[in-house]
Amino acid sequence: WKNARQRLGAGGVVITWEMFKIEFWVKYFPADVRNRKVVEFLELKQGNTTVAEYATFEYSCD
């Protein structure tokens, strides 16, 4: 990131970290892929318990 920022800054174009992250997400991890991964994660199971059920259980124990 620092090297990229220096190169871009030298050429007259400065981007912020937020701008970089947005462009990165759009190019390399689009919304449809992220959504699919969220569904995959929530459907993970340990034994008979899904991640969502386990998270609810953990939260209720606090």
C-alpha positions in Angstrom: 0.0 0.0 0.0 2.7 2.5 0.9 4.7 1.8 -2.3 1.5 2.1 -4.4 0.6 5.3 -2.7 4.0 6.8 -3.3 3.9 5.9 -7.0 0.4 7.3 -7.4 1.3 10.4 -5.5 4.3 11.0 -7.7 2.1 10.9 -10.8 -0.2 13.6 -9.3 -3.0 11.2 -8.3 -3.5 10.6 -4.6 -5.9 8.0 -3.3 -7.0 7.4 0.2 -7.0 4.1 2.0 -10.8 4.0 1.8 -10.7 4.6 -2.0 -8.1 1.8 -2.4 -10.2 -0.6 -0.3 -13.3 0.1 -2.3 -11.6 -0.4 -5.6 -9.9 -3.6 -4.3 -13.2 -5.0 -3.2 -15.0 -4.2 -6.4 -12.2 -5.7 -8.6 -11.1 -8.7 -6.6 -14.0 -9.6 -4.3 -17.3 -8.5 -5.9 -20.6 -8.3 -3.9 -22.0 -11.5 -5.3 -18.9 -13.5 -4.2 -19.0 -11.9 -0.8 -22.6 -12.7 -0.4 -22.0 -16.3 -1.4 -19.2 -16.6 1.1 -21.4 -15.2 3.9 -24.0 -17.8 3.1 -21.3 -20.5 3.1 -20.0 -19.3 6.4 -23.5 -19.2 8.0 -24.2 -22.8 6.8 -21.0 -24.2 8.3 -21.6 -26.8 10.9 -19.8 -28.2 13.8 -21.6 -31.4 14.7 -25.3 -30.5 14.3 -24.9 -26.8 15.2 -24.6 -24.1 12.6 -22.3 -21.1 13.0 -25.3 -18.8 13.4 -26.8 -21.1 16.2 -23.4 -21.3 17.9 -23.0 -17.5 17.8 -26.5 -17.0 19.3 -25.6 -19.5 22.0 -22.3 -17.8 22.7 -24.0 -14.4 22.9 -26.6 -15.7 25.3 -23.9 -17.0 27.7 -22.4 -13.5 28.2 
